Amino acid sequence: MIHILDILKKIALFEGLEDSDLAKVAQVTKERFCPKGTILFREGDIGDAFYLIKEGQVEVLKKDGGAEKVVKTISHTDKDNFFGEMSLVGGAPRNATLRTSTDATFLVISKTDFDMMLRLNSFIALRIMTALSSRFRAATPEAAQEVKLGKLVVIFSPKSGAGKSIFAANLASGLAKLAKAKTLLVDLDLQFGDLAFMLGLQPKRTIADLVENPTDKLEVFKEYLVDHKAGFAVLAAPKKPEQSEMINSSHLRAFVELARKHYDYVILDTHSLFQDLTINAMDMADAIYLLMLPTLNHIKSMHQCLKVMENLKYPPDKIKLILNRDGSQHARSREEIEGGMKRKVDFTLKDSWPQIAALIDTQKTVFEQDSSSEYTANMVAIMEKLTGQTFAKEGKKGWLSSLFG
């Protein structure tokens, strides 16, 4: 056990874990012997395990025309003597074939065992996601960074009931109608997301169908979307909760990468849990909007959430804190909240619950009704900051007038 711990300590994936946590990782680590010539996996296979070479050597083969060619070898004496770490979290397809070139012994962690460990220990999950997040950033191709991509906005709340889905829908509607921006809204609350229902849409296909038939062509991708009359598109959550298991981080990155090439804004409405899919979404995001209510339980949860963000080393200007239902009955004041959290609130959304409740009942957004409210004005202020545009104030020639002629 001690020997395995010493080996695990040297892997960047587990950097920062205490010995007690590494011991839990060691419990799901199994030793496997493979004779020379064993195929560990083939290029294109779905990743289902992480490997570390304890003794021996492997060959990395890549397809070249109709044949496979050895492109490099990895030995147990190499510094990077492990592979497959991305498959643990995302289930990513293998990008090469691995074959033993000598008799070899491996330390192996299966994705099934790894997932179970993460469910049982959220601290280990956070540490590993942080390490993976750093590796993803470092691996981003420079050429991809040079391509002008649409902005990716992630909507998150550590506590349910903060109004994030309503905010996401109104943001998408406002960007489409006021900013005239090509906008895609993705329901990433995979088990119980109801954005499509909230907006009065009846999608024939969902994100679950998309990952079953992945595509890199915009025309095919659009077949999985449903258009809203306000001018934005929606990629709906799966119709069945059990289908949520189908979607992994590799799927997310693939369709987000495609969408950002063709949409000005891609908005991800996430679930209220720090899991690999959510952290991968945040890692890719240009802006993360955190929603909270002015109540003690939300304040406490948001304080913890911001600590997690700090551990994930996100730039402070990437995170925008939004206080929803400001001024509601029994609400804590903005000054009290900022003082307790030692952090400024970036935006407020004034309490307008009767109006919002009516919109939910009629399946509309605030930018589809001919009336003004502080909530709508607050939404406009957020959009101005996001887009860098200035929308005229309400009036005969203002933004409200422009919406309804």
Sequence and secondary structure as in RCSB ss.txt:
>XXXX:A:sequence
MIHILDILKKIALFEGLEDSDLAKVAQVTKERFCPKGTILFREGDIGDAFYLIKEGQVEVLKKDGGAEKVVKTIS
HTDKDNFFGEMSLVGGAPRNATLRTSTDATFLVISKTDFDMMLRLNSFIALRIMTALSSRFRAATPEAAQEVKLG
KLVVIFSPKSGAGKSIFAANLASGLAKLAKAKTLLVDLDLQFGDLAFMLGLQPKRTIADLVENPTDKLEVFKEYL
VDHKAGFAVLAAPKKPEQSEMINSSHLRAFVELARKHYDYVILDTHSLFQDLTINAMDMADAIYLLMLPTLNHIK
SMHQCLKVMENLKYPPDKIKLILNRDGSQHARSREEIEGGMKRKVDFTLKDSWPQIAALIDTQKTVFEQDSSSEY
TANMVAIMEKLTGQTFAKEGKKGWLSSLFG
>XXXX:A:secstr
 HHHHHHHHT GGGTT  HHHHHHHHHT EEEEE TT EEE TT B  EEEEEEESEEEEEEEETTEEEEEEEEE
TTSSS EE HHHHHH  B SSEEEESS EEEEEEEHHHHHHHHHH HHHHHHHHHHHHHHHHHH  HHHHHS   
EEEEEE SSTTS HHHHHHHHHHHHHHTS   EEEEEE TTT  HHHHTT   SS HHHHHHS  S HHHHGGG 
EE TTS EEE   SSGGGGGG  HHHHHHHHHHHHTT SEEEEEE SS  HHHHHHHHH SEEEEEE SSHHHHH
HHHHHHHHHHHTT  GGGEEEEEEEET TT   HHHHHHHHTS   EEEE  HHHHHHHHHHT  GGGSS   HH
HHHHHHHHHHHH      SSTTSHHHHHH 
